[in-house]
Amino acid sequence: MRQPMRWLGQRLAQFGRDDAGQAMVWVAVMLPFFLAVVGVSLDGGLVFGARRELQNVADAAARAGAMQVDERAYRDSFGQQVVLDPDAAYSAAVDYLALQPGRVSGSVHAGRQAVQVDVARDVPTGFLRLVGIESARVSATAIAEVRHGIERGER
């Protein structure tokens, strides 16, 4: 009974000595891969978060423009026609964008029925700079239409 146990102990001791350098090689080969995965995950999260914030900016700017109702047209139609004042809608959306921190570039298109806001900005990366990607460009678009209250109702 003692003989097989001795043989197994010798084999385990020899196995530990023979494979001593393999772990170091494995770590050296896999470490860049793991760092790349972590870097893409972290920078991807930053980019997606910036995209969400930029979409909020675009939505709010479009809503600010869509609140600029042409009061003259509304009054002349006795409340039957609700349209935008394109100049006031454009100004309101552009003013909202101008108040935003950071470098947000965008364009505003205002008509009689809707306001469209397109915005974009560059988001600096962290880990991806190691491979030459300094920043990622994110963009968002929002359209807000003029709406008014109840069209028909019963008493």
VODO-787120 format. One record per atom (N, C-alpha, C, O): x, y, z; residue in one letter. Coordinates in steps of 0.05 Angstrom, whole numbers, padded with zeros to 5 digits, always signed. Example, Ala and Ser with C-alpha at 12.3 -4.5 7.8 and 13.67 -1.06 7.14 Angstrom:
! residues 2
+00264-00114+00156A+00246-00090+00156A+00264-00066+00156A+00285-00066+00169A+00257-00045+00142S+00273-00021+00143S+00258+00001+00157S+00268+00023+00161S
//
This chain:
! residues 155
+00016-00024+00000M+00000+00000+00000M+00017+00025+00000M+00009+00045-00011M+00040+00024+00013R+00057+00047+00014R+00070+00054-00013R+00075+00077-00018R+00075+00033-00029Q+00088+00038-00054Q+00072+00056-00073Q+00084+00074-00084Q+00046+00053-00077P+00032+00071-00095P+00030+00099-00084P+00030+00118-00100P+00029+00103-00059M+00028+00130-00048M+00055+00144-00052M+00055+00168-00058M+00077+00129-00049R+00103+00141-00054R+00105+00150-00083R+00115+00171-00089R+00096+00132-00101W+00098+00138-00129W+00081+00163-00136W+00090+00180-00152W+00057+00165-00125L+00040+00188-00130L+00052+00213-00119L+00051+00234-00132L+00064+00212-00096G+00078+00236-00084G+00101+00244-00101G+00105+00268-00105G+00116+00226-00112Q+00139+00233-00129Q+00129+00246-00155Q+00140+00265-00165Q+00107+00235-00166R+00096+00246-00191R+00086+00274-00187R+00090+00292-00203R+00072+00279-00165L+00062+00306-00159L+00085+00326-00155L+00083+00349-00165L+00106+00318-00141A+00129+00335-00137A+00142+00341-00164A+00150+00364-00169A+00144+00321-00181Q+00157+00325-00207Q+00139+00343-00225Q+00150+00360-00240Q+00113+00339-00224F+00095+00356-00239F+00097+00385-00232F+00097+00402-00249F+00100+00392-00207G+00103+00419-00198G+00129+00431-00208G+00130+00455-00214G+00150+00415-00209R+00176+00426-00219R+00176+00430-00249R+00188+00449-00258R+00164+00412-00264D+00165+00413-00293D+00148+00437-00304D+00156+00448-00325D+00127+00445-00291D+00109+00465-00302D+00112+00493-00289D+00095+00510-00291D+00134+00497-00276A+00138+00522-00261A+00137+00547-00278A+00127+00567-00269A+00148+00546-00303G+00149+00570-00319G+00124+00574-00337G+00122+00596-00349G+00106+00555-00339Q+00084+00557-00356Q+00064+00579-00347Q+00052+00592-00364Q+00060+00582-00322A+00042+00602-00312A+00051+00630-00320A+00035+00647-00327A+00077+00635-00318M+00088+00661-00325M+00084+00667-00355M+00077+00689-00363M+00088+00647-00372V+00084+00650-00401V+00054+00656-00406V+00047+00673-00422V+00037+00641-00393W+00008+00645-00397W-00001+00673-00389W-00016+00685-00403W+00009+00682-00367V+00003+00709-00357V+00014+00730-00377V+00000+00749-00384V+00038+00726-00387A+00050+00745-00406A+00034+00746-00432A+00032+00768-00444A+00024+00724-00441V+00009+00723-00466V-00020+00734-00462V-00029+00749-00479V-00033+00728-00440M-00061+00736-00436M-00064+00763-00424M-00086+00775-00426M-00044+00775-00411L-00047+00801-00398L-00055+00823-00417L-00073+00838-00411L-00043+00825-00441P-00052+00846-00459P-00081+00842-00468P-00096+00862-00471P-00090+00818-00471F-00118+00812-00478F-00136+00821-00456F-00157+00835-00461F-00130+00815-00431F-00147+00823-00409F-00148+00853-00405F-00169+00864-00400F-00125+00866-00409L-00124+00895-00407L-00141+00908-00430L-00154+00928-00425L-00140+00896-00453A-00156+00907-00475A-00186+00904-00470A-00201+00922-00475A-00194+00882-00459V-00222+00878-00452V-00231+00898-00431V-00252+00909-00433V-00215+00901-00410V-00221+00921-00389V-00222+00949-00400V-00240+00964-00394V-00203+00956-00418G-00202+00982-00430G-00226+00988-00447G-00238+01010-00445G-00233+00969-00464V-00257+00973-00481V-00282+00975-00464V-00300+00990-00470V-00284+00959-00443S-00308+00960-00426S-00310+00988-00412S-00331+01000-00412S-00288+00997-00401L-00289+01023-00387L-00294+01046-00406L-00311+01063-00401L-00280+01047-00428D-00284+01068-00448D-00311+01066-00461D-00323+01087-00468D-00320+01042-00466G-00347+01039-00477G-00368+01050-00458G-00387+01062-00467G-00365+01045-00432G-00384+01056-00413G-00383+01087-00413G-00404+01099-00411G-00359+01098-00415L-00357+01127-00417L-00371+01138-00441L-00386+01158-00440L-00367+01125-00464V-00379+01134-00489V-00410+01132-00488V-00424+01150-00496V-00420+01109-00478F-00449+01106-00476F-00461+01126-00457F-00483+01136-00461F-00448+01131-00435G-00458+01151-00416G-00458+01179-00428G-00478+01194-00424G-00438+01186-00443A-00437+01212-00456A-00459+01214-00478A-00470+01235-00482A-00464+01192-00491R-00485+01191-00512R-00512+01196-00499R-00529+01211-00510R-00517+01184-00476R-00542+01188-00462R-00546+01217-00453R-00567+01228-00456R-00524+01229-00442E-00526+01257-00434E-00530+01275-00458E-00545+01294-00456E-00517+01269-00480L-00520+01285-00504L-00549+01283-00515L-00560+01302-00526L-00561+01259-00513Q-00589+01256-00522Q-00607+01273-00505Q-00626+01285-00515Q-00602+01274-00479N-00618+01291-00461N-00615+01320-00469N-00635+01335-00468N-00592+01329-00477V-00588+01357-00485V-00603+01362-00511V-00617+01383-00513V-00602+01344-00530A-00616+01348-00555A-00647+01348-00550A-00661+01365-00562A-00657+01330-00533D-00685+01330-00527D-00694+01356-00514D-00715+01367-00522D-00679+01366-00495A-00687+01390-00481A-00686+01414-00500A-00703+01432-00498A-00666+01416-00517A-00664+01438-00535A-00687+01438-00555A-00698+01459-00562A-00694+01414-00565A-00717+01412-00583A-00743+01420-00569A-00760+01434-00581A-00746+01412-00544R-00771+01419-00529R-00771+01449-00524R-00793+01461-00525R-00748+01461-00518A-00747+01490-00514A-00756+01505-00539A-00771+01525-00538A-00748+01495-00562G-00756+01507-00587G-00786+01502-00593G-00799+01520-00603G-00796+01479-00587A-00824+01472-00593A-00844+01486-00575A-00868+01485-00581A-00834+01499-00555M-00853+01515-00538M-00857+01543-00548M-00874+01558-00537M-00844+01550-00570Q-00846+01577-00581Q-00869+01578-00601Q-00864+01578-00625Q-00893+01580-00591V-00917+01580-00608V-00921+01608-00620V-00917+01628-00607V-00930+01608-00645D-00936+01633-00659D-00963+01643-00648D-00984+01633-00656D-00962+01661-00629E-00987+01671-00616E-01006+01685-00635E-01030+01683-00632E-00995+01700-00654R-01012+01714-00673R-01029+01694-00689R-01053+01698-00692R-01017+01673-00700A-01031+01653-00715A-01052+01639-00698A-01074+01633-00707A-01045+01634-00673Y-01063+01621-00654Y-01087+01639-00649Y-01110+01629-00649Y-01083+01664-00643R-01105+01682-00638R-01122+01688-00662R-01146+01689-00660R-01109+01691-00685D-01124+01696-00710D-01142+01673-00718D-01163+01677-00730D-01134+01649-00710S-01151+01625-00716S-01170+01618-00694S-01183+01597-00694S-01171+01635-00673F-01188+01630-00650F-01182+01603-00636F-01199+01588-00628F-01156+01598-00635G-01147+01574-00621G-01148+01548-00637G-01144+01526-00626G-01154+01550-00663Q-01157+01526-00679Q-01130+01518-00692Q-01127+01494-00699Q-01112+01536-00695Q-01087+01530-00708Q-01063+01537-00689Q-01060+01559-00680Q-01048+01516-00684V-01025+01520-00667V-01000+01513-00683V-00996+01490-00691V-00984+01533-00688V-00959+01530-00704V-00937+01544-00689V-00941+01560-00671V-00912+01537-00697L-00889+01549-00684L-00882+01575-00698L-00887+01579-00722L-00869+01592-00683D-00855+01615-00694D-00827+01606-00700D-00811+01602-00681D-00820+01601-00725P-00794+01588-00731P-00770+01604-00721P-00751+01592-00712P-00771+01630-00722D-00748+01646-00713D-00745+01643-00682D-00722+01640-00673D-00767+01645-00668A-00765+01643-00639A-00758+01614-00630A-00743+01610-00611A-00768+01594-00645A-00761+01566-00639A-00731+01562-00644A-00718+01549-00627A-00721+01572-00665Y-00692+01569-00671Y-00676+01582-00650Y-00656+01570-00640Y-00683+01607-00642S-00668+01621-00622S-00668+01607-00595S-00648+01606-00581S-00691+01597-00587A-00693+01583-00561A-00676+01558-00561A-00663+01553-00541A-00676+01543-00582A-00660+01518-00583A-00630+01525-00583A-00615+01512-00569A-00623+01545-00599V-00594+01552-00600V-00585+01563-00574V-00563+01558-00565V-00602+01580-00561D-00594+01590-00534D-00591+01568-00514D-00573+01569-00497D-00608+01548-00515Y-00606+01526-00496Y-00579+01511-00501Y-00565+01504-00482Y-00572+01506-00526L-00547+01493-00532L-00523+01509-00523L-00503+01498-00514L-00525+01535-00525A-00503+01553-00517A-00497+01552-00487A-00475+01557-00479A-00517+01545-00472L-00514+01544-00443L-00502+01518-00433L-00495+01515-00409L-00499+01498-00450Q-00489+01472-00442Q-00458+01473-00438Q-00444+01485-00454Q-00449+01459-00417P-00420+01458-00412P-00407+01439-00432P-00419+01421-00443P-00382+01444-00437G-00367+01427-00455G-00370+01436-00484G-00383+01456-00490G-00357+01422-00501R-00357+01429-00529R-00379+01413-00543R-00375+01391-00552R-00403+01425-00545V-00425+01413-00559V-00429+01429-00584V-00435+01452-00584V-00426+01415-00607S-00432+01428-00633S-00458+01417-00643S-00465+01394-00638S-00473+01433-00656G-00499+01424-00666G-00512+01442-00686G-00502+01464-00692G-00534+01432-00696S-00549+01448-00715S-00578+01446-00707S-00588+01426-00696S-00593+01467-00714V-00621+01469-00707V-00637+01476-00732V-00629+01494-00747V-00658+01461-00737H-00676+01467-00760H-00704+01470-00748H-00715+01452-00736H-00715+01494-00752A-00742+01500-00741A-00761+01506-00764A-00754+01522-00781A-00784+01494-00763G-00805+01499-00782G-00830+01507-00768G-00829+01515-00745G-00852+01506-00782R-00878+01514-00770R-00890+01492-00752R-00907+01498-00735R-00881+01467-00757Q-00893+01445-00742Q-00874+01431-00722Q-00882+01418-00704Q-00848+01434-00727A-00829+01418-00711A-00802+01432-00710A-00795+01449-00726A-00786+01423-00690V-00758+01432-00687V-00741+01407-00686V-00747+01388-00671V-00720+01408-00702Q-00701+01385-00702Q-00674+01396-00692Q-00664+01416-00702Q-00662+01382-00673V-00636+01389-00662V-00617+01366-00666V-00623+01343-00657V-00594+01371-00679D-00573+01351-00682D-00549+01361-00667D-00539+01383-00672D-00538+01345-00649V-00515+01353-00633V-00494+01331-00634V-00500+01308-00638V-00469+01340-00629A-00447+01320-00629A-00425+01332-00612A-00422+01356-00608A-00408+01314-00601R-00384+01322-00586R-00365+01299-00585R-00372+01276-00589R-00340+01305-00579D-00319+01285-00576D-00316+01278-00547D-00315+01296-00530D-00314+01252-00541V-00311+01242-00514V-00282+01231-00512V-00275+01213-00527V-00266+01242-00494P-00239+01232-00491P-00239+01203-00480P-00255+01197-00462P-00221+01187-00489T-00219+01159-00480T-00197+01157-00459T-00180+01175-00456T-00196+01135-00445G-00176+01130-00425G-00157+01109-00434G-00134+01115-00441G-00165+01084-00432F-00148+01061-00440F-00142+01060-00470F-00121+01052-00478F-00162+01068-00486L-00158+01065-00515L-00137+01085-00526L-00129+01082-00549L-00128+01103-00510R-00106+01121-00518R-00081+01105-00522R-00063+01113-00538R-00079+01083-00508L-00055+01066-00511L-00052+01055-00539L-00030+01049-00548L-00074+01052-00553V-00073+01041-00581V-00078+01063-00601V-00083+01057-00625V-00077+01088-00593G-00079+01111-00611G-00107+01122-00615G-00110+01140-00632G-00127+01114-00600I-00154+01125-00603I-00157+01145-00580I-00162+01139-00557I-00154+01171-00588E-00155+01193-00568E-00183+01199-00559E-00187+01206-00535E-00202+01198-00577S-00230+01205-00570S-00249+01191-00588S-00242+01179-00609S-00275+01191-00580A-00296+01179-00595A-00317+01201-00600A-00324+01215-00581A-00327+01202-00624R-00348+01222-00630R-00375+01210-00625R-00382+01189-00636R-00392+01224-00610V-00419+01215-00605V-00438+01237-00615V-00431+01261-00615V-00461+01228-00624S-00481+01247-00634S-00509+01239-00626S-00514+01216-00619S-00527+01258-00627A-00555+01252-00620A-00573+01271-00636A-00565+01293-00643A-00597+01262-00641T-00617+01278-00656T-00643+01277-00641T-00651+01256-00630T-00657+01299-00640A-00683+01300-00627A-00702+01317-00644A-00694+01338-00655A-00727+01309-00646I-00747+01324-00660I-00770+01328-00641I-00780+01309-00628I-00779+01353-00638A-00802+01360-00621A-00823+01374-00639A-00816+01393-00653A-00847+01364-00637E-00869+01375-00653E-00887+01393-00635E-00889+01388-00611E-00899+01412-00647V-00917+01429-00632V-00942+01414-00626V-00953+01400-00644V-00952+01416-00602R-00976+01402-00593R-00993+01422-00578R-00983+01442-00567R-01018+01417-00577H-01036+01433-00561H-01056+01416-00546H-01056+01391-00550H-01072+01428-00531G-01090+01414-00512G-01111+01397-00526G-01107+01386-00547G-01133+01394-00513I-01155+01376-00521I-01168+01388-00547I-01176+01411-00547I-01171+01371-00567E-01184+01380-00592E-01214+01378-00590E-01228+01396-00598E-01224+01356-00579R-01253+01353-00576R-01259+01341-00549R-01244+01324-00538R-01279+01350-00538G-01287+01340-00512G-01316+01344-00507G-01329+01360-00521G-01327+01330-00488E-01355+01333-00482E-01357+01343-00453E-01340+01337-00436E-01378+01357-00448R-01383+01367-00422R-01398+01347-00405R-01403+01353-00381R
//
